[in-house]
Amino acid sequence: MRRPVAALAAVLLTILSPARAAVAQTRPHIIQGRVTSDSGAAISAADVFVTIAPSAEIVSGKTDATGNYHISIANATGEYILNVSALGYRNFRQRVTIKPGDSVAVVNAKLAANVQQVAAVRVQAQRPRPPRSFGTETGTPGTDGTNKTIDGVVNALPPELAGNIDAMAGLVPGLSLTAGGFSAFGLGADANMKTLNGMNFSGDAVPRDMNTGTRFVSSPWDPTRGGFSGALASTTVNRGTNISVRRGRVTLDAPMLQVGDPIAARLARSSPISSSAARALARSRSTNTSTTSATRRR
């Protein structure tokens, strides 16, 4: 009776042993440890990669603030390759084998410093040169400080001189007004030249309501432009647009609204016409009327 029972127990052990080995083999493996530098300082945020052999599956992780890492491998095979890398250090690589019956392997990695030397970088740039002005543009002036565009500043000139080229020159630093016109470099007005849209212009003024731009150029950069030793007054008529524009101008000259000092009051009229002057003007008008009537009768 005892022999059959012993035989049955032996059969059961033979059947259950592979199952226990399979259960033990499928238990997850853990690879853990600490990553430090060659001086013993903990390296945080280091990359930890475990490659499972022979499937080449990769399980990754990072070290914590103290340099410790913990990698859990679900598909345990027992053969692994551990790679640890961090910025500024050489990579660490080691083969890890976990024998049957064990599930934890402790691997402490010590990384040596690896200072990367970058080749010298040379940056070369060319300094931009300011644009040279030819005196015909109506935008930003060029490199010549005496190039001045008359932009029609409000009240810069009185209404009757708004289109006078010589009066505009009086607003430009370095140019002075003389009896014959404006002067540059102490030269006479005959040393200057005036152009309108690039052609010689012999006039002294342009209509004040015309859409023009005037620039005074004393040293043009264009070698093809010449004919003057003083300054060039270049007037350009601005191009039109599809928007219709009309200008209106009202000039008020009311002496009673003018304010001046006592000296200006003696030299200029500062009050309306007096009553005596008005009577004299009325007498002259009546005399002219009577003379005209006598002529008609004859």
BELVEN-V265533 format. One record per helix or strand. SS is the DSSP state (h for helix, s for strand). FROM is the first residue (numbers start at 0). TO is the last residue. If there is no record, write none. Layout:
ss,from,to
SS,FROM,TO
SS,FROM,TO
This chain:
ss,from,to
h,1,24
s,28,36
s,41,41
s,46,51
s,56,61
s,67,72
s,78,84
s,88,88
s,91,96
s,103,105
s,108,110
s,112,112
s,147,149
h,158,160
s,163,163
h,164,168
s,174,177
s,180,183
h,188,190
s,192,195
s,198,199
s,204,204
s,211,216
s,231,236
h,254,256
h,261,266
h,274,296
